[in-house]
Amino acid sequence: MMKKGILALGLLMLVTSCSEYQKLLKSDDTAKKYATAEELYTQGKEEKSNKKLRKSIRILEQIEPQFRGKPQGQRLSYMLADAHYQLGDYFVSPFEFERFQQLYANSEKTEEASFKEAASYYYRTPPYNLDQTDTKKAMEELQEYLNKYPQGEYADQASDMAAELQRKLEKKAFEIARQYHKTEFYKAAIASFTNFIADYPGTPFREEAFYYRFNSAYKLATNSVAFLMEERLKEAKTYYEAYKKYYPEGERMEEMNASLEDINSRLQNF
């Protein structure tokens, strides 16, 4: 009986709370809306309550324009942007943070807003095998933050994020080139791996790129008609030498030495 009473009381409080919130939304009491929005935002952030954050956003969207350019407007504008950020609304939060910086360029929250704007783009980047437009945009925004605040509070975090996105772009380019190799479009593979090596000198995929370029050239040569084979075998040898120059103890050296023996054997016939 007591449990039912407690449940009923809780339900009544919830209904009353919802009713009061709806009345507040319809009212003209700006001061109460301000206080309630701030309370819901603070509680929502601390409790990780999406419901409270969404409720705060509804009020903030109503009253923020009324305070724009005023001291209170700075706080409201930041809360609105950050509430979206805390909810994971990363398609909305960067625009709200950008607007905050434009309106309140001298705010003590400007650096944090700049970082969170960039981080919003970071968090919405797709897996490497999908279109990387958002990834490139995120890298631009992170770099912009680092340019503004090279010693900033979030500089290390922004640098790590940018490095992670760089690896994602490298992975994308590498897998495109390797797909040409897998599907036996060896000319395209050679060109793609050559471009990849030039474009990403510090990539962790560099050794594999040198190997696949050689292997593509080797397979292209050995599957060529006779009058093209000699030139292509010699080209494959140059790619072998390039790999050996940078990776004399590389993981692929034994396999590539075996391929080189076959290349030299074939060249003796010319």
N, C-alpha and C positions, 0 to 999 in steps of 0.2 A: 504494500500500500504506500509505504514511504517512498519507494523508488518511483512509483507512478506519479506521486506528488512532485518529486524533484524534477522528473522529466517534463511534467506539465508546466512547472514554473520556468524551467529553462526555455521551453518552447514559447511561453508567453513573453519572456524577456527578449527572445530573438525577434518575435513578431513586432514587439514594441520598438525595438532598436531599428528594425527595417522601416517601420512606419515613420519614426522620427527622422531617419536619414532622407526618406522621400520628401517629407515636409521641408527639410532643410534645403534640398535641391530646388524646390519651388519657391522658397522664400527670398526676400531681398536683404536678409541679414548678412551682409558681407563680412562683418567682423567675426560672427560665429562660423561662417563658412571657412574663413581663413584659419581660425583656431582648430576646427574639426579636420580640415585637410591636412594641417601640419601634424596633428595627433595621429591620424590614420596612416600618414606617410611614415612617421617615426616608428609606430608600432608595427606596421607592415614590413619595414626594413629589418627591424630587430627580430621579429617573429618569423620572418620569411613567409608572410601571409600574403598570397596573391590577391585574396579577396579584399583585404584592407587597402592594398596598393591600388587596386582598380577603383575602389570607392574614392580614394583620395584623388585619383586622376580626374574622375567625373567632376568633382568640385573645383579642382585646380583649373580645368579647362573653362569653367564658367567665370572664375574671378581673376585669373591671371591677366587677361587683356585690360581689365580695369586699373590694374596697378603698374602696367608697363611703363618703364622709365622712372618709376618712383622707388624709394628704398625698399619697400615691401615687395615690389615686383621682382627684384633680384632673387630673393629667397623663393618666391613662388615659381619663377621660371626654372630655377635649378631643381626644385623638388619635382616639377612636372617631367623634366628630362630624366632625372635619376629614377623616378618611379617606373618609367617605361624601361629603363636600363635594368633595374632590379627584376622586372617581370620577364626579361628576355625578349622584349619587343625591339629587336635590333634593326628593324626597318624604320622604326619611328624615332628611337632615341638619338641617332646621330644628327638628325635634322633639328631636334629640340636642343641638343647641346650646341650645335652650330649657331642657332638663333640666340641662345643664351650668351655666347661669346660676342656676338655682334652687338647685342643690347648692353652688355655689362663687361666691356673689355677690361676694365680696371678692377674687377672683382677678385677677391682672394681665391675664388673657386674656378678661375679661368683655366689654370693649368690642369686641374682635375677634369674639367669639362672637355678640354682639348684631348686628353688621354682617353677619356671614356667615349668620346666621339670616334676616335680611331679604333678603340677596342670593340665598339659596336660592329664596325665593318669586319674586324678580325673574327668575331664570334659567328658571323653569318657566312663565312667562306665555305665553299662546298668541298667534297672529297676531290683528290687530285685528278681523277678521271673525268670530272665534269668541267663545264666551262669555267674558266678562271678569271672572268672579268671582276668579280667581287674581290678575289684575292689580290689582284693588282691594285684595285682601289684601296684596299686595306693597307697595303704596303705604302702607298702614297701618303695616306693619312698618318700612319705611324712615323714615317720619315718626316712629315711636316711637324709632328709633335716633337721629335728629337731635334729638329732644326731650331725650334723655338726654345726648347728646354733641354739642352744637351746635358746639363747636370741636374735635371729635374727629379722629383720624387719618384716618378714612374719610368725613368729613363732605362733602367736595367730590364724592367718588365717589357717595355716597348721594344727594346733591342731583341729580346728573346722571341717575342711574337713575330717580329719582322724576319728573323733568321728562320723560324719555323715555316713561315709562308714562302720564303725563298726556296727552302727544300721542297715544298709542295710544287712550285713552278718547275723546279729542276726534275722532279719525279715525273711530272706531266710530259715535259719535253723528251726525257729519256725513254719513257714508255711509248711515245709516238714513234721514235726512231726504232725502238726494238720491235714494234709491231710490223714495221716495214721488213725487218729481218725475218721475223716469224713467217710472214706471208710471202717471202722470197722475192720481194721487190728490192733487190740488192743495191741497185744504183741509188734509189731513194734513201735506202738505209745508210749507205756510205756518206751521202751528202748531209743527211740529218745528223749523224754522229759527228761529222766534221764540224758542223755548225754548233752542235751542243758543246763540244770540247772548247771551241773558241768563246762561246757565250757564257759558259759557267766554269771558269778555271779552278775554282775552289770547291767544286761539287764532290760529294762522297761517291758519286757514280762515275767519276772520271776514269778509273781503271777499267771498269766494265765497258765504258764507251770506247776506249782504245781497243779493247778486245773485240767487241762486236763490229767495229769498223773493219778491223783486219779480217775477221771471219766472214763478213759480208763480201769483202773484196776477193777473198780466197774462193768462196763458193761461186761468185760471179765468174771468176776466171776459169775454174775447173768445169764449169757448165757452159763455157763459151764455144763457139765454132772455132776452128783451127786458126783462121787468119786474125782473130781478135785475142786469142788466148795468151800469146807471148807478152803483149803489152800489158794485159790485165794481171798476169802472174807477177810481172815486175812491179806493178803498182801495189799489189798485195804485199810484196816484200818490203816496200817502203813503209807500209803500215805496221808490219812486223817490227821493223827497226824502231819505229816511233814508240811502240809499246815497250820494247826492250830497253830503250833509253830511259824511260821514266820508271819502269817497273821491272828491273832485272831479276828480282826475286819474287815477281808477281805470281798470284795463284794460278794464272792461266799459262805460265811459261812452258810447262811440260807439253801441254796440248798444242801450243803454238809452234814449239820446236818440231813436233811431229808433222804439222802442216807445212812447215818450212822445208823439211826434207822432201816432201812430196812436190813442193813448188820447184825446188832445185832439180829434182829428178825430171820433171816435165820440161824444164827449160833446156835441159841437155838435148832434147829432141829438136830444138830449133837451131 
